[in-house]
Amino acid sequence: MERRTFGPTGAAVSVIGQGTWQLRRPDHAERALRAGLEAGMNHIDTAELYKGSEEVVARVVKGRRADVFLVTKVRPPNTSYEGTIRSAMGSLKRLQVDQVDVLLQHWTDDAHPIEETMRAFGQLLDEKRTKWVGVSNFEVEEMERAQSALGRHKIVCNQVYYSPEQRGAEHEVLPYCKKHNIAVVAYSPFGSGRPPAKGGPGWKALETVAARRGVTPFQVILAFLVREPNVFAIPKSESEAHARENAAALDRPLTREDLGELEAAFPLPASTQLPMI
Ligand SMILES: NC(=O)c1ccc[n+]([C@@H]2O[C@H](COP(=O)([O-])OP(=O)(O)OC[C@H]3O[C@@H](n4cnc5c(N)ncnc54)[C@H](OP(=O)(O)O)[C@@H]3O)[C@@H](O)[C@H]2O)c1
C-alpha cells in the first residue's frame, strides 16, 4: 500500500485507510482492521460519536501503537473549550493511548464558535494529547477561521464526504487544500454502503475500467478518488477479504483515459456546497 506525506505533518500515511463508523459486528470489524493493518493500511479513523468503535480500535492498536496513524474526532455538541478537552481525554481513555495522531472537529456546531474549539485544540497540542489537529466537513471559510484561531499550529487535514457520486469537494475544498498543503480525507467513498447503482451508467463505467485493469469496481472507486496527491480515502469494512481488496486498490494504476471516462460518468454537481452524510 502506497504511503503519502499527510499534509504538512511529515508522517507517511497509507493512501487508503480504514473507517470504523457503524460497526455491526465488533469481532469481525476487529479482524478486518487487523487484516487491513497487516496489508499496510496504517490510517485508522474513529470518533467519539461512533458507538463502541474506539474500544474496538483500542484492541487493534494495543501493543503496536507506532504502526498506526490514529485519528479521532470531537462530537460537535462537546466543542466548547471545556467540552473539547473532556471529549479528547475520554477518547484517549477509550483508545487506551496517551496521544492520538490527529484530533478532528467532527463538524461545526452553532452553539460553539470554531475559535473556542481551536483554543482547546491548541491546549491539547501543547499538552501532547494529540500530535496534530484537523477538521471535518468544513467549508473553506470555516477552515480559514480555524487556521487563524490556531495561530502557530496548523490544520493538517479536512475529512469530507467524497465519492464518485458526491464530488462537491472538488469545487472549493480540494483546490484550497492542495494550495495550502492540507490533506483531504475522503469519507464514505462507497456512499456509506450505497455505491453507484448496479446497471446505471456510473457502475457500468466502473465495471469497464475495472475489467480493463483487472481490478474490482470498488478498487476503481478508491483509485479514482485519490488521483490528486493530497487526497486519502478511508473505506470501512468488517470483512477481511474486503479490507485486503481495499489495501490493494492502487496496485494497478488507472490511466488518464480511465480517469477521463470516470469523470464523464460521474459529472461534477452544480452546487459548490460541501456534501455531508
Ligand atoms: N467525518 C465524518 O463526518 C464522517 C462521516 C461518515 C463516515 N466517516 C468515516 O468514513 C468511514 C467510511 O465511510 P462509511 O463507513 O460511511 O462507508 P463506506 O466506506 O463508504 O462504505 C462502507 C460499506 O462498503 C462495504 N465495503 C467496504 N469495502 C468493500 C469492498 N472492497 N467491496 C464491497 N463492499 C465493500 C462495507 O461492507 P463490508 O463491511 O461487508 O465490507 C460497508 O457496507 C467511516 O467508517 C468513518 O470512519 C466520517
The ligand as a Tripos MOL2 file, in Angstrom:
@<TRIPOS>MOLECULE
LIG
   48    52     1     0     0
SMALL
NO_CHARGES

@<TRIPOS>ATOM
      1 N1        -16.2240   12.8480    9.2970 N.am      1 LIG1
      2 C1        -17.4560   12.4600    9.0640 C.2       1 LIG1
      3 O1        -18.4270   13.2020    9.2260 O.2       1 LIG1
      4 C2        -17.6770   11.0400    8.5850 C.ar      1 LIG1
      5 C3        -18.9370   10.6660    8.1120 C.ar      1 LIG1
      6 C4        -19.0990    9.3650    7.6330 C.ar      1 LIG1
      7 C5        -18.0290    8.4850    7.6530 C.ar      1 LIG1
      8 N2        -16.8080    8.8580    8.1660 N.ar      1 LIG1
      9 C6        -15.6620    7.9150    8.2080 C.3       1 LIG1
     10 O2        -15.5010    7.3310    6.9160 O.3       1 LIG1
     11 C7        -15.5440    5.9090    7.0420 C.3       1 LIG1
     12 C8        -16.0840    5.2600    5.7720 C.3       1 LIG1
     13 O3        -17.3920    5.6760    5.4700 O.3       1 LIG1
     14 P1        -18.6880    4.7860    5.7500 P.3       1 LIG1
     15 O4        -18.4680    3.8730    6.8900 O.co2     1 LIG1
     16 O5        -19.8100    5.7490    5.8430 O.co2     1 LIG1
     17 O6        -18.9490    3.9450    4.4440 O.3       1 LIG1
     18 P2        -18.1620    3.4360    3.1460 P.3       1 LIG1
     19 O7        -16.7520    3.1580    3.4800 O.co2     1 LIG1
     20 O8        -18.4940    4.3470    2.0370 O.co2     1 LIG1
     21 O9        -18.9540    2.0840    2.8770 O.3       1 LIG1
     22 C9        -18.9020    1.0170    3.7830 C.3       1 LIG1
     23 C10       -19.6210   -0.1460    3.1370 C.3       1 LIG1
     24 O10       -18.8690   -0.5960    1.9950 O.3       1 LIG1
     25 C11       -18.6750   -2.0030    2.0870 C.3       1 LIG1
     26 N3        -17.3430   -2.3090    1.5370 N.ar      1 LIG1
     27 C12       -16.1380   -1.9290    2.0030 C.ar      1 LIG1
     28 N4        -15.1550   -2.3920    1.2050 N.ar      1 LIG1
     29 C13       -15.7570   -3.0800    0.2060 C.ar      1 LIG1
     30 C14       -15.2730   -3.7840   -0.9260 C.ar      1 LIG1
     31 N5        -13.9710   -3.8590   -1.1920 N.pl3     1 LIG1
     32 N6        -16.1970   -4.3890   -1.7440 N.ar      1 LIG1
     33 C15       -17.5220   -4.3090   -1.4860 C.ar      1 LIG1
     34 N7        -18.0330   -3.6290   -0.4310 N.ar      1 LIG1
     35 C16       -17.1670   -3.0270    0.4060 C.ar      1 LIG1
     36 C17       -18.7620   -2.3370    3.5420 C.3       1 LIG1
     37 O11       -19.2220   -3.6420    3.7100 O.3       1 LIG1
     38 P3        -18.3180   -4.7860    4.4560 P.3       1 LIG1
     39 O12       -18.2100   -4.3660    5.8840 O.co2     1 LIG1
     40 O13       -19.1160   -6.0200    4.2210 O.co2     1 LIG1
     41 O14       -17.0090   -4.7990    3.7500 O.co2     1 LIG1
     42 C18       -19.7970   -1.3270    4.0430 C.3       1 LIG1
     43 O15       -21.1130   -1.8280    3.8120 O.3       1 LIG1
     44 C19       -16.4480    5.7110    8.2660 C.3       1 LIG1
     45 O16       -16.4060    4.4000    8.7470 O.3       1 LIG1
     46 C20       -15.8850    6.7640    9.1840 C.3       1 LIG1
     47 O17       -14.6810    6.3400    9.7840 O.3       1 LIG1
     48 C21       -16.6180   10.1360    8.6030 C.ar      1 LIG1
@<TRIPOS>BOND
     1     1     2 1
     2     2     3 2
     3     2     4 1
     4     4     5 ar
     5     4    48 ar
     6     5     6 ar
     7     6     7 ar
     8     7     8 ar
     9     8     9 1
    10     8    48 ar
    11     9    10 1
    12     9    46 1
    13    10    11 1
    14    11    12 1
    15    11    44 1
    16    12    13 1
    17    13    14 1
    18    14    15 2
    19    14    16 1
    20    14    17 1
    21    17    18 1
    22    18    19 2
    23    18    20 1
    24    18    21 1
    25    21    22 1
    26    22    23 1
    27    23    24 1
    28    23    42 1
    29    24    25 1
    30    25    26 1
    31    25    36 1
    32    26    27 ar
    33    26    35 ar
    34    27    28 ar
    35    28    29 ar
    36    29    30 ar
    37    29    35 ar
    38    30    31 1
    39    30    32 ar
    40    32    33 ar
    41    33    34 ar
    42    34    35 ar
    43    36    37 1
    44    36    42 1
    45    37    38 1
    46    38    39 2
    47    38    40 1
    48    38    41 1
    49    42    43 1
    50    44    45 1
    51    44    46 1
    52    46    47 1
@<TRIPOS>SUBSTRUCTURE
     1 LIG1         1 GROUP 0 **** ****
